[in-house]
């Protein structure tokens, strides 16, 4: 899937440290603003315990997890909507992503400079949201002006664009993001074509120190804000995650146990980003490989087949589908066939998260 999430935040909140740990891509990380100028792009594996459960039942040469694309974008500062700092580049890069992961500093450290002098996560969130709203407001006004003249001539499509822009302008003028706005189906399509930044789903990542992994007052404030905003929250320590990412599996397990953690925060984050993008997983399983495939929620069986190869979608005949629970209960595909628990689905079947599928096609 060509969907990607952009990691954003003020300078020096831990964006690039987090990105490095996520992707091991070596993005430069320094204690001064704008060390990330061109967006760094990384492909991140999405940990999924179901893969091991499938492997326990079906011997296979390799196991391939689903992935998600993450973009590390230059830090934003107040005035970015008017071109301050690297504002124009920032806004262009974030507009090209499908979801926003905002890293918020929720720790004190005298050795790490805060761009506004003191740690205040709600002010930081407000700074970024204000700049994004101002940028969207300008874009919506341009779009309204572009279609107004044509709309007056009676063009129905232009009228929809103008009506959508006016609703968006009213919401943004109230200081609210576009996501969550009530629109008709036609207006939704117009909004999607606008590529407005505040229409994108958002996840807040509270970057804490080791002592804050169970939460702190800063995290509580972000959670309260996110609840009102309809957004999710993930808590992690980027510095600890960077350390974990460099350990081998045995040492990592010991480190996590010492820290009182069940899994790295990055695993939680990768799954949260996957969900934020509206993605879900189906599996294929055989002696050559067990693989997690990514589709949008609501995808039909032929679309899922097309993720593997376009020929699969073009020549789709049917899908044979079974659940992991039934695989574990019966132990093999022949046993499931004998028990009648492998379903044969056609073109209208809506793929469910966790389906194990085998496609029949003819080209």
N, C-alpha and C positions, 0 to 999 in steps of 0.2 A: 504494500500500500504506500502511495506517495504522500502520506500525511506526516506532518512534523510539528513538534512543539518547540517554541522559543523560550529559552531561559533568559529572563530579564530581571532588572533590579537596579538600584543605585550603585555607583562605583564602590568597590571594597566591601560588598556584603557577602562574598564567598561564591559568586556565580561560577567563575572559572575553576576554582578549586573543586567545586561540585561537579562541573562538567568533566574535568580531568579524571575524577574518580569514576564517574559514570562510564566514560568511553575509553579511558587510558589513551587519549589522543594527544596528550601533551600540550594542551592549550596554554599559552603563556599566562602566568599568574604573578602579579606584582602588586605592591602596596602603593599604587597611585592610580588615578582615574584613567580610563580609556586605554588600558593595556590590551584590551580586545578591540581591534578596529574592524577587521573583516570577520564576519560571523564564522565560527568554527562549527563544523557539522560532524556529528558522530552517530553511529548506529549502535543502539543499546539493546542487549538481550533482555527479554521479559521473563524473569524466573517463573516457572510454572511447575508445581509439584506433581501435576497430573502426568507429566512426561515420564517420570520415574515409575509411576504406577502402571502406565501402559507397558513400559519396558519390562516390568516384572512379569507380565503375562505374555508378551510377544517378543521373542529374542530378535534383536536387530543390530546391524553393524554400527549405526550411528544415530544420535538423537539431536534434532535441530530445533531450538526454541524460536518463538516469534520474536520480532524485533520492532523497535520504534525509533524514529529519527529525531534527534535532539539538536537544536541550534543554540550555540552560546553567542549572545548578542551584546554589543558594547553597552556599558553602563549609561543610564539616562540621568540627566540632571534637570533641575528646574529651568524652564525656558526652552526645552527641546522642541516643542511645537513651533517655536519661532526660529529654530536653527541653532540654538545654543549648544555648546559642546559638540557632540557628534549627532545632534538631534535628527537631522535630515536622513543620515545613514541609518540611525536607529529605527526611525519610523518606517523607512522603506523595508528594512530587514524583518521587522516584526509583522508588518502587513502581509508578508509572503508566507507566514506560518499559519497553522490551523488552530492552535491553542497556545495559551500563555502560561508559563510556569514562572511565577514571581518569587524570587528568593528575597527573604526579609531577614535582616540582621536582628537576632534576638539574644545577643550576648554582649557583655562588656569586655573590652580589651584595650588598654591604653596604648599598646604598641601598634594597633591597627586603626588608622585614621578614618573617622566618619566624615563624609563629604559635607554634612551639615553640623558637625561639631559634637553632637551627642546622639546616643542611641534612642530612637523613638520610632518603633515599627509602624505605628498608625500614621505618623507624619510621613514616613517614607512611602507607605502605600498611597496616601493621599497625593503626594508629589507626583508619583507615576500616573495615578488615575487622572489627575488634573491635566497633565500633558497629553495623555491619550484622548481624553474627552475634547480638549481644545483642537487637537489634530482632526478628530472625527467630525467636530462641528464645522470646521472649515471645509472638509471634504463633502459633507452633506449639503452645505449651502451652495457649493459649486455644482453639485449634482442637481439640486432643485433649479438653480438658475439655468442650467443647460437644457432642461426639458420644459421649462415654463412656457416658452413661446410656442413650441409644438403642441403642448397640451391645450393651449387656448384655441388652437385650430380644430380641436375635437379628437386628436389622436388618443385612443384608449390606453395604449401602453405608456405613453408619455404621462398621461393623467395619473396612472398608478405610480410611476417613478416620483412625480411631484408630491403626491399624497404621502408616500412612504417617507420621502425626505423631510416633509414638514412634521410628521410624527416623530421622526428621529431627532430633528432639530429641537423640538419641544422637550423631549426627554433629556437630551444632552445639556440643554440650557438650564435644566433643574439640577445639573451636576450628577446625573445618573448614567451608568454605562448602558449601551444599547442592548446587551444580552438580557433576555427576559421580557422585552417589549412585546405587547400584544399586537399582532398583525394578521391580516388575512393571508391566504395561501399565495395570492398574486403578489402581495406586498412582501412576503417572506422571500420570494424569488428575487424581487427588486433589491431587497436588503443584502442578500447573498452576493449579488453582482456588485454591490458597493464596496465590498472588502473592508468594512469598517473594523477598526482594531478592537473597540470595546464590545463588539458583538461576539468576540471569540470566547470560548469557555476558559475559565481561569482556575489555577491551582496555586495556593500559597505554600511555599516551603519555608518553614521557620528554621533558620540556621542558628543552632544553639552551641554552647560549649558543653563539655562532658557532663557538667553538673545540671544541665538543663534538659537532658534527654527524656526525663519524665515530665517535663513542662516547667514553666516559670511564669512570672507576671506578664512578661512580654508576649509569650505564647498564648496566654489566656486572652489577652487583648486582641490578638490576631484571630483567634478562634471565634470570638464574639463578633468581630467585623465580618469574617467569612460567612458566618451563619446568616447574617442579614443580607449578604451579597449573593448567597446561594452558591458559594464556592467551597472547594475542599481544602484541607490543611494536612500537610505532612511535616513531621518534626524529625530533624536529623542534625548531626554535627558533621559538617563538611570535612573538617580536619580529621576526625576519626574515620570517616568513610574513605578518605584518601589513604589513610594508613591501612585500613582493612583491604583495600583494593590491591595492595602490593603483596599481600600474604598468600601463601599456598593454602590449599583447602584445609589441611589439618591444623595449621597455625591459626587460620581464620576462625575455625570452630572454637578453638581454645580462647581466642581473643573475645569472641562474642559471648562465650560463657562467663568470662571474667567481667565483661561489661554488663552482664545481665540482660543481653539481647537475644532474641530468638533467631533473628536474621538481620543482615545489613539493612540500614535504612534505605540504601539505594534500590534494594529489591522492592520495598514498599513503594518507593517513588516511581520506579519503572512501571509497575502495575497501575499506579494512580494515573500516570501520564497516558498509558494505553487506554484506560477507561475514559479519561478526559477527552480523548480524540474520538470517542464513540466506537471503539474497536472491540471485537471479540475474536475468539479463537476456535477453530475446528482442527481436528487432527487427521492425518493419514498414518497408517501403521502397517509395516511389512518387514520382511527380513533384511532389506537393504537400508531402510531408514524409518524412524518414527519422527514425524515433523509436525510442528504447530504452524498453521496457516492463519493469516490475518484477513478478516473481512469486516466491513461496517456492520453494526447491529441492524438487523432487518434484511440482510442480504438473502437473496433467493439461491437455491441450489446451483443453477447454471452460473450465476455470478461467482459463487465460491469456487466452482470448477475452473472458471476463467483465471483465477488467481494462480493456479498451477500452470496453465497454458491456455492461450486463446482458443486453440483447437478443441479443448475440453468443453468450453462454453458453446462454441459454434456448433459442435456435433453432439451436444448433450442429449442423452437418452434417459438416464435415470441415475439416482444416487442410492447406494445401499448404506444405511445409517444405523449405528448402534451406540449405546452409552457406555461410559467407562464402568459404571456400576454393574451393568450386565456382563461386561468382559470379565470383571473380577469375580462375579458370581459363577459364571459358566466356564471360564478359563481359556477358551479358544473360540475362533470364528466358527469352526465346524460344530462345536457344541452349542453355540448361540443359534446357528441355523436350525439345528435339530430341535431347539427349544422354541423356535419361531419368534425370536426377539430382535432379529435384524429386519428393519423396516425398509421397504422399497418406496422411494419418494420420487415425485416428478418435478416438473419445472416450477410449480407454484410453492414448493416446500420452502419455508422460512428457516434458515440455518439457526440452530441453537448453540449457545456457547458450550463448548465441551463435546460437541458431536464428533464421533469418529466416522469418517466417510470414505466410501470407495465409489468412484464415478465410472459409469459406462457411457461411452461416446462412440460416434461413428462419423468420420470425415471423409 
